[in-house]
């Protein structure tokens, strides 16, 4: 049987994962907005600059998958790699997220 302390700890993990996904999304969105990668302008370097333990992690893949499903980023197969750009149809949503979570720094 779980102790009260261990029982509480089980509920921390989903919020920690959600927090990490938001941080990864913020770093990717910040990079794409600053590089002005909207619509037809793509880059494959969306995970460059992330800590090495996050590159290729399930959390990073989940964050990118959520942004693709939400229509925030558009994948394009170029030169054998997947390149991404921001969806100009979601500009308002993306810029609201950018203002809220991607402050200077």
C-alpha positions, 0 to 999 in steps of 0.5 A, a space after each residue: 500500500 502506498 503511503 500518503 507521501 508517495 501517493 501525493 508524489 504520483 500526481 506531481 509527475 503529470 504536471 511536471 511533464 506538462 511543464 516540460 512540454 510547455 517549456 519545449 514549446 516555448 523554446 521552439 516557438 521563440 526560435 521560429 518567431 525570431 527567425 521569422 519562419 512563417 509559411 513557406 520559410 522552413 528550418 530543420 533546426 527547431 530542436 537545436 539549442 535544447 539541452 542534450 537530454 531533451 533532443 530526441 526525447 519522448 517529451 520533445 517528440 510529444 511537444 512537436 506532435 502537439 504543435 503539429 496537431 494544433 496546426 501551429 507548425 507545419 512539417 515539410 519533407 525537404 532534403 531527406 529531413 523534416 523541416 518546420 515552419 509556423 502556420 500563418 493561419 494561426 498567427 494570433 494564437 501563436 503570438 499570444 502564446 509567444 507573448 505569454 510564455 516566450 518572454 525575453 531570455 
